[in-house]
């Protein structure tokens, strides 16, 4: 029996229409003044395959679902999931200037 997918909900603040200015990836501070940390022993980052399915919803609608997601864990931050574009409903997304 297949287990239920991990449910992730997109906060309303991230819905299309929100504009975010992003500084150069080489800057030591982000456009919001946060220090950019470099991965290493003092600031570990791990990437692994997510277990099972990951489902992403926004405004009650499924916008992505994947059995091929990756989980990124960075010290001091909640885990982040990355899903292949082929498992996302790309017509529901709007390109912004924000990137990670």
N, C-alpha and C positions, 0 to 999 in steps of 0.2 A: 504494500500500500504506500502510495506516494505521500510525503508529508506536505503540509500547507506551506506555501511560499513565505519568505520573510517579507513583511509588508513595510514599505517606506513611504511616508507621506511628505510631499513637497510643501514647505511652509508657504503661505500666501505671499509673503514678501518676495519670493523668488519667481512668481508667475511672470509671464511675458509682459513687457512694458517697463520693467524696472531697469534703469540705466546705472551702470557702474563703471567708473573710470579706473583703469588699471595701469600701474606704472611699469616700467621696464623690468623684465625678469632678472636683470642684473643688478637692480637697485637693492640696497640693504634694508630699505623700508618700503612697505607697500604704499599705495596711494592713500590708504587710510591711516598711515603712520605706524602700522604694526611691523615689528622686526621680522624679516624673512630669515628663517632658520635653515641651516645647511645640514642635511642628513649626516650622521656619524655616530660615534659611541655615546656622545652626550645627548644626541637627539636622534634616536633610532626610528627608522621607518621600515615597515614590513609590508609586502604585497603578497597576497595568497588568493587562491581560487575560493570564491564564496561557496559555502556548503548549501546544496539544494537550490531551489529557485528563489530569485529576488523579484518582487513586484513593486513598482513605483506608481503611486496614485497622486493626482492633483485635482482638487475640486471634485473628489469622488469618482474620477475617471481613471482607468488604467492607462498610463502613458508609456510604460515599459514593463517587460517581464522577460527574465532570462535565467537559464540554467548555466550560463557561461559568464557570470559576473565575477569581477575581482574585488577584493576587500583590501583597502589601504588603511593601515594603522600607523598613526604618527603620535609619538609621546606627547601627552597633554591634550589631545584632541579626540573627539568621537570618531569612530570608524567611518570611512567614506567608501561607497560602492561605485564601481565603474561598470557600466553595461555596454555591450557592443551596440553600435548604431542600428545594426540589422534587427535588434530586439526592441527597438524603440519606435514609437509612432512619430516619426520625424516631422510629419505635417502639422503636429500640434506645438512644435517648438519654434521660437523666433530667435534668430542670431542676435547676440549682444556683444558688447566689447569686453565682457568678463571672460576670463579663462583661468584654468588651473593647470 
